[in-house]
């Protein structure tokens, strides 16, 4: 008689909230949060890197590793040849026994792994200055903005996002120059689990600018399917952004590694800086909101 053994998605996600790696099957000795499937021949699991992560140099003497990048981007250095391998969303690869490597991954990278057989044959290897320097250099994603472009790639992702317009009394607006595109933008970012979109807006502004803000109004909602952002890790995101109007409550101005510069720019000087077309539209809506109180829903 047949039999099914099931591990539900909600249990997997719950187990990964405070863990980097969880196993679905294998010959495992240590207790696991998940009720895994006992198997001597194969080891299967998922690795979830919520922050920038690095794996110290090691190799497997017997097992072969198969890996599939679910989301994000990861890089490997073959320590014997110093060759770099770059993998992003949708890539599948195998690492053969005896390969000595180091690994680094950008935040929000998830990898499904399969190791055959399920055996503890990991051997930690010595590192050197070249490897340490490489591991210390974080991975940066490159983005390209598309606005009603016939050549735009097909969207494969949609994530709710919030942006915040912060305008001073002398009509200067706070702008950031992005590290991934060199374009100027208002602060903001994508929503995480267990937070509202307003909470997302407040958190993102603090992370990107060091400022504590309160949300006082909505300027616009933008959900045009012809506005897309393509990232070098393979994600092509369809627009879904709510633009808020905010006031500064406190904090000290400082930028994170997602930005190259923070600047308060006069409204009449905004045409002089480089922005994506979608951002120009939103800036115009900010100006109309301040002058007339109008809002935009696209």
C-alpha angles and dihedrals in degrees: 000000000000124000137195127208111195133192108191123224093237090056091049092050092047092051091052096053092094101011132077097206136030129180127221098184139004149093093292125176101185122071115264131206090226123066092243129195114255110234131154095193103055139025118206130178148123131260117206119191108194093175134026104298138187134195117212117236114285144138140207116236099199112008127081116218125216118192136184121192108226095179138352131014137291136182132205130198118207100218093203095057101017086229115153122223118197121199130180141173112327097015120131122197143164129222113205126217115276095030109134111208148158122212138202129183136192120238118285094024116148124190130186109213134194122188123190119231109016098239136135098240099135114138120194112223133204118264131212140202093273093054094043091051091050093048091050092057106087122221114252124199120223118218134198123197122218125194116187089325118162089210094053114125119247114271116250099172141044121187127174110245137183131209128186129213111212113188125183125221090257090056100256118142126214112243135178128207107224120230093212098055108008088235124132118242144163113260118270146105147184128310122253130211116279096025135095122236090254090052088049091053093050093046094047093049091051093047093047101038109016090238128129111221141177124217113235105167148354119252100181151339117225122195105146108153089207091064108083140163120211118203127200090240090068100262116132108190125202116219118268110151136148114203114210133192112230144184126216115242099177146300135115124277114252134139131225127222092276091072136053099197144009120209140167104225128194113244092237091054098053092095088065096064127074115254137160113259091248090055091051089055091052093047089053089051090052090054092048090048092054094045101038106009091239123153132209130221115183 
